[in-house]
């Protein structure tokens, strides 16, 4: 099962690449070590609130965007009350999980398929 740290790392990496930043450049903008950025992106480290804040500033992305919908994951396996906003019922979240779990070349293919389907 994917962990919160891995999901958060994928989001950081997604926004970093979207902004065309290297890990080194993001680390410079966020005043964090480049190795730490890599560890966060791979889900190997848990980010502090302060680090997330610095990263959000470096990426010019609201911190809330990095944390959005993380409460809908249940990495510990605890019972969660089923709501209309749960992961099982949240199609955009499921689509995000599908896309973010794929390598970049597959993400591009999936995006083209979705865009083509919408135009049809």
Secondary structure per residue as TSV (DSSP state, phi and psi in degrees):
chain	resnum	aa	ss	phi	psi
A	1	X	-	360.0	140.1
A	2	X	-	-72.7	141.3
A	3	X	-	-96.8	165.1
A	4	X	H	-59.5	-41.6
A	5	X	H	-61.1	-39.3
A	6	X	H	-68.4	-41.6
A	7	X	H	-63.0	-46.6
A	8	X	H	-62.6	-41.5
A	9	X	H	-61.7	-40.1
A	10	X	H	-63.6	-39.4
A	11	X	H	-65.9	-44.2
A	12	X	H	-59.7	-46.7
A	13	X	H	-62.3	-42.3
A	14	X	H	-58.7	-50.8
A	15	X	H	-68.9	-34.1
A	16	X	H	-63.3	-46.5
A	17	X	H	-68.0	-36.7
A	18	X	H	-60.9	-35.4
A	19	X	T	-86.0	1.5
A	20	X	T	58.6	44.1
A	21	X	-	-107.9	142.0
A	22	X	-	-80.1	165.9
A	23	X	H	-61.4	-37.3
A	24	X	H	-63.8	-44.2
A	25	X	H	-65.8	-43.1
A	26	X	H	-61.8	-41.5
A	27	X	H	-62.5	-36.7
A	28	X	H	-65.6	-46.4
A	29	X	H	-65.3	-33.1
A	30	X	H	-94.4	-4.4
A	31	X	T	57.6	46.3
A	32	X	S	-130.4	160.7
A	33	X	-	-73.7	140.1
A	34	X	H	-59.3	-35.0
A	35	X	H	-62.2	-39.7
A	36	X	H	-64.2	-41.2
A	37	X	H	-59.0	-46.2
A	38	X	H	-61.4	-42.2
A	39	X	H	-63.8	-39.8
A	40	X	H	-64.1	-46.1
A	41	X	H	-62.7	-31.1
A	42	X	T	-86.8	-3.0
A	43	X	T	76.2	18.1
A	44	X	-	-83.6	-22.3
A	45	X	S	-124.9	150.9
A	46	X	-	-92.7	128.7
A	47	X	-	-82.1	142.0
A	48	X	-	-80.5	163.1
A	49	X	H	-59.7	-40.6
A	50	X	H	-61.8	-42.8
A	51	X	H	-64.8	-42.9
A	52	X	H	-61.8	-39.2
A	53	X	H	-62.2	-47.0
A	54	X	H	-61.5	-41.6
A	55	X	H	-64.9	-42.7
A	56	X	H	-62.3	-37.5
A	57	X	H	-65.6	-46.4
A	58	X	H	-61.8	-37.3
A	59	X	H	-83.8	-13.2
A	60	X	T	57.5	46.2
A	61	X	-	-128.8	133.5
A	62	X	-	-58.2	139.4
A	63	X	H	-57.5	-31.5
A	64	X	H	-62.8	-30.1
A	65	X	H	-69.1	-34.7
A	66	X	H	-69.9	-31.6
A	67	X	H	-97.0	-5.5
A	68	X	T	-54.3	129.4
A	69	X	T	67.4	8.6
A	70	X	G	-64.1	-27.2
A	71	X	G	-69.4	-10.5
A	72	X	G	-88.5	-4.6
A	73	X	-	-91.2	152.1
A	74	X	-	-130.9	70.0
A	75	X	T	-69.4	-20.8
A	76	X	T	-87.1	-9.3
A	77	X	-	80.3	9.5
A	78	X	-	-70.5	154.1
A	79	X	-	-65.5	133.9
A	80	X	-	-121.5	136.5
A	81	X	-	-67.1	127.0
A	82	X	-	-71.4	125.9
A	83	X	-	-128.6	171.9
A	84	X	T	-68.0	-15.9
A	85	X	T	-97.2	7.6
A	86	X	S	-67.8	162.7
A	87	X	G	-56.7	-38.1
A	88	X	G	-62.7	-30.6
A	89	X	G	-102.9	-1.7
A	90	X	-	-100.8	92.8
A	91	X	H	-61.9	-45.6
A	92	X	H	-59.1	-38.4
A	93	X	H	-66.9	-41.3
A	94	X	H	-63.0	-40.1
A	95	X	H	-64.5	-42.5
A	96	X	H	-60.0	-45.3
A	97	X	H	-60.7	-43.2
A	98	X	H	-61.5	-50.4
A	99	X	H	-62.9	-48.9
A	100	X	H	-68.5	-19.8
A	101	X	T	-85.2	-4.6
A	102	X	S	-100.6	154.1
A	103	X	-	-65.0	161.6
A	104	X	H	-55.7	-42.9
A	105	X	H	-63.2	-34.7
A	106	X	H	-73.8	-35.2
A	107	X	H	-59.8	-42.2
A	108	X	H	-63.8	-41.4
A	109	X	H	-64.4	-46.2
A	110	X	H	-60.4	-41.9
A	111	X	H	-62.7	-42.7
A	112	X	H	-63.4	-39.2
A	113	X	H	-63.3	-45.9
A	114	X	H	-64.3	-46.5
A	115	X	H	-61.4	-41.6
A	116	X	H	-63.8	-41.6
A	117	X	H	-63.9	-36.7
A	118	X	H	-67.1	-36.9
A	119	X	H	-74.1	-18.8
A	120	X	-	-76.5	360.0
